[in-house]
Amino acid sequence: MNTSFPKMSTSSLSQTTSQTNFYDSSPMSSYSAKQLTSNDNFKVVVRVRPPLQREVIDGRFISTIQVSPDHKKICLYEYYNIDLVDPEHLEEYLNNPNSYTMHTFSFDYVYDQDNTQEEVYDNTARHAVLSALQGFNATIMAYGQTGTGKTYTMEGFKYNCIDPQRGIIPRAIEEIFKHISNGSNESTTFMVRVSYLQIYNEVISDLLRSDRQNLHIREDKKRGVFVEGLSEWAVRNPSEIYSLIQKGAQSRATASTKMNDVSSRSHAVFIIIVEQMTEIDNHKSIKVGKLNLVDLAGSERVRVTGATGRRLEESKKINQSLSCLGNVISALIEQKTHIPYRDSKITRLLEDSLGGNCKTTMMGMISPAIDAFLETLSSVKFANRAKNIKNKATINEDVDQKALLRKYECELQRLRKELSEKNKTIVDSSKLSQLEEDKKRAEQDKNAAMAALEARSKQFFIEREEKKKLEEKIRQINSQMLIGGCNIENSPQFRNAIEEQQKLIRAQYEKKITELEKERSQLEEDKVQVDRYKQLTLKQRDIMIALTTRLNERDETIVQLQDELDAYDRIHRETETMLDQKIQRVQQLEEYVNSMGGNLPNVQQIQSIRQSKIKDCVTQDGQETYNITKENLQDYESQIEQLTLINQEQDQEISRLNNLLLNHENSNLMEYVKSSVDNIIDALSQPNDGLKLQSVAKDLISLQKILSGEQQQSSHAFSNIQNIVHSRKESPMHTNQSKKSLNNSQNYDDDEQPRQLNNFYTFSNKSQTSSMKKQKDPSLPKPQINVQEIIKMREVKRNLYS
Ligand SMILES: Nc1ncnc2c1ncn2[C@@H]1O[C@H](COP(=O)(O)OP(=O)(O)OP(=O)(O)O)[C@@H](O)[C@H]1O
């Protein structure tokens, strides 16, 4: 049924109207052909949509429109009181010329219900699109009552290149890209960008950027009238635009109304800007064409649509703005000085399209339905008036500063310059870094080298990022440009140029990256070497410190040993002196003992031992210096032991002889004392004789002297003993440490041996020296060896050597 009704209705209509044949008969109301002034810049076409299903009643549709075969004229049949006609007499009524009034209008073109989308585009829209491609401003504006096919004509419903129902916008896009691809002029670069906006309730919003609402219209000398903040999308192929249209269409305000299931409640403007830059003999000319594809919201009679509430408000706003459009058109026709563009957003936005620098095509959409007759007539009248609008269209050429292509060209040049400067900077920085590195290497400062390395790396990464960004920006800009003949990206010329440029840039950067990498690895190697060197230096320093410490210790040891040697030498000499004295005394005693018939120790043996030289003894300037070694010291020790043993033997012998001597001396003394006492008693018992008394006195005095001499000697001996004991008490040998030291002396290791021995001899020396000093004191009486003293000396020696 669906397929049959339009045909049926059409034939029905055509039969009805053919009888009157409006272009042959004299119409009652006619808008003459003379009104059809040739105005290339403002064309007006009318499109009659086919009847909708809801408009066909009982399989019948009464059309009020007839289009002339040449599609230049349209006749509107205004039937009187058709509602009152009995359906049985309807056909008769329709064919009766008295039943209607004819309104005939002439337009640039009239599309009837059978005209396809393709035909509409080819005959009307294409011209506008080509104008835009030539650099003109062009506008295609769909105007009409709600539900008459404005959106259908502008957009269609499916957006792909094979859908025959696709409307003017997709076809215009295809045309533009076809033009760019097929164009023979390869020296022309194109850029296509699109915007999509809606005016809903007098509020402008961006249909491609949901965050951009309530935008404002601005005007300046360079850009003319424009919507501030409206997004522009650079597109490279039709499919990109299709997806943008779909996105925008979803955001557009629509509603289901009584007149239209999907009624647009806003004016929608799809803007395509085509920039083209042609280079001839190094001269660049730029053209900027702008194509406005306007789908106005449908006018509606609230009485008919029954709109209420929000819909009513929308209707009011829509009608108000359309009324403004009518006022602008009237003012233009009447050539008024003031054109009320600013009364509504849509007229303000389309200022250029209405009486300005634009090639405009107004498409009046009408319904053939009898119910919509008044609106249809109104629309056609409106379109008819609009025919008188005169635009002055000029090519937007050499709009130097305005053209985005020009801007992009400048931007590209700037970016390329910046890129090459960056390259230079990288080279310069590399040299600078090399110098810094040399300097730092010279300083052998690891931390500074590390900082330089890190800074260099950072800089390198930053520069690499910047380079990437620049390349990306260039790529983006290039990708948005299209060359005549084909998509710029597909043109061999462009591809070659880009490839060469890319190769050059890549080669430069690869070279620089390699250099920087080398520099980096060199720095790292240096750093490792510096670390190694530092470690080595630290180790060496530690070794030096240890060696110095040990040397100091050795020095100290040597000094101590030297002191000890000196001390030993002194002791040795003193011992020798003592021994000489003793030997002398012994010799005296020997002589005495020999005279008494006793035995004496072998003095020769003692002397041979005493005079035996120690190995490695050097005599210089009369002084003996000993090279102290372990063996020497052991020699010394063994010699000392031998001497000690001999001394002990000697001491024993001396002691024995002393006892003998003492006994002898005591017996002599006692005998002398006895005889002296006897003499004194004899002398005193005889009569006093002065001479005798004198000899008695002399005897007494000598006796007293002997006794006091004995007393003095014994007190001196006592004092000597006390001194020795005192010095021994003060000697470190009597401290625990010394004892311990001595106890441990048998366990020393090779390194410690000199120190331990040294301590031992030092202490011995002190003790001995102290004792010797006391003996050598000139204030004291010259020592005379007696038994007591020998015993004391022997004790001292034993203590010292134990
Ligand atoms: N030439 C045509 N051929 C086939 N169907 C059409 C044609 N024109 C319009 N239509 C149909 O008419 C109905 C209304 O069309 P459309 O929505 O385009 O009207 P409109 O003028 O945009 O309405 P509104 O102003 O309410 O948005 C749709 O279902 C559409 O498919």
The ligand as a MOL file (V3000), in Angstrom:
LIG
                    3D

  0  0  0     0  0            999 V3000
M  V30 BEGIN CTAB
M  V30 COUNTS 31 33 0 0 0
M  V30 BEGIN ATOM
M  V30 1 N 11.7610 14.5190 -0.7520 0
M  V30 2 C 11.4030 13.6470 0.1790 0
M  V30 3 N 11.2480 12.3560 -0.1660 0
M  V30 4 C 10.8550 11.4420 0.7500 0
M  V30 5 N 10.5620 11.7530 2.0480 0
M  V30 6 C 10.6900 13.0370 2.4360 0
M  V30 7 C 11.0910 14.0200 1.5230 0
M  V30 8 N 11.1130 15.1980 2.1960 0
M  V30 9 C 10.7050 14.9270 3.4400 0
M  V30 10 N 10.4690 13.6470 3.6060 0
M  V30 11 C 10.0020 12.9970 4.8200 0
M  V30 12 O 9.1920 13.9230 5.5110 0
M  V30 13 C 9.3700 13.8380 6.8910 0
M  V30 14 C 9.7210 15.1930 7.4850 0
M  V30 15 O 10.9180 15.5910 6.9310 0
M  V30 16 P 11.9670 16.4860 7.7490 0
M  V30 17 O 12.1080 16.0020 9.0930 0
M  V30 18 O 13.1340 16.5850 6.8890 0
M  V30 19 O 11.1890 17.8160 7.8320 0
M  V30 20 P 11.7120 19.1910 8.4480 0
M  V30 21 O 11.2880 20.2140 7.5260 0
M  V30 22 O 13.1060 19.0830 8.7040 0
M  V30 23 O 10.8780 19.2270 9.7630 0
M  V30 24 P 11.1640 20.0710 11.0670 0
M  V30 25 O 11.1690 21.4580 10.6580 0
M  V30 26 O 10.0650 19.7060 11.9550 0
M  V30 27 O 12.4580 19.5550 11.4970 0
M  V30 28 C 10.4040 12.8350 7.0730 0
M  V30 29 O 9.8290 11.6070 7.4410 0
M  V30 30 C 11.0700 12.7030 5.7550 0
M  V30 31 O 11.5360 11.4310 5.4860 0
M  V30 END ATOM
M  V30 BEGIN BOND
M  V30 1 1 1 2
M  V30 2 1 2 3
M  V30 3 2 2 7
M  V30 4 2 3 4
M  V30 5 1 4 5
M  V30 6 2 5 6
M  V30 7 1 6 7
M  V30 8 1 6 10
M  V30 9 1 7 8
M  V30 10 2 8 9
M  V30 11 1 9 10
M  V30 12 1 10 11
M  V30 13 1 11 12
M  V30 14 1 11 30
M  V30 15 1 12 13
M  V30 16 1 13 14
M  V30 17 1 13 28
M  V30 18 1 14 15
M  V30 19 1 15 16
M  V30 20 2 16 17
M  V30 21 1 16 18
M  V30 22 1 16 19
M  V30 23 1 19 20
M  V30 24 2 20 21
M  V30 25 1 20 22
M  V30 26 1 20 23
M  V30 27 1 23 24
M  V30 28 2 24 25
M  V30 29 1 24 26
M  V30 30 1 24 27
M  V30 31 1 28 29
M  V30 32 1 28 30
M  V30 33 1 30 31
M  V30 END BOND
M  V30 END CTAB
M  END
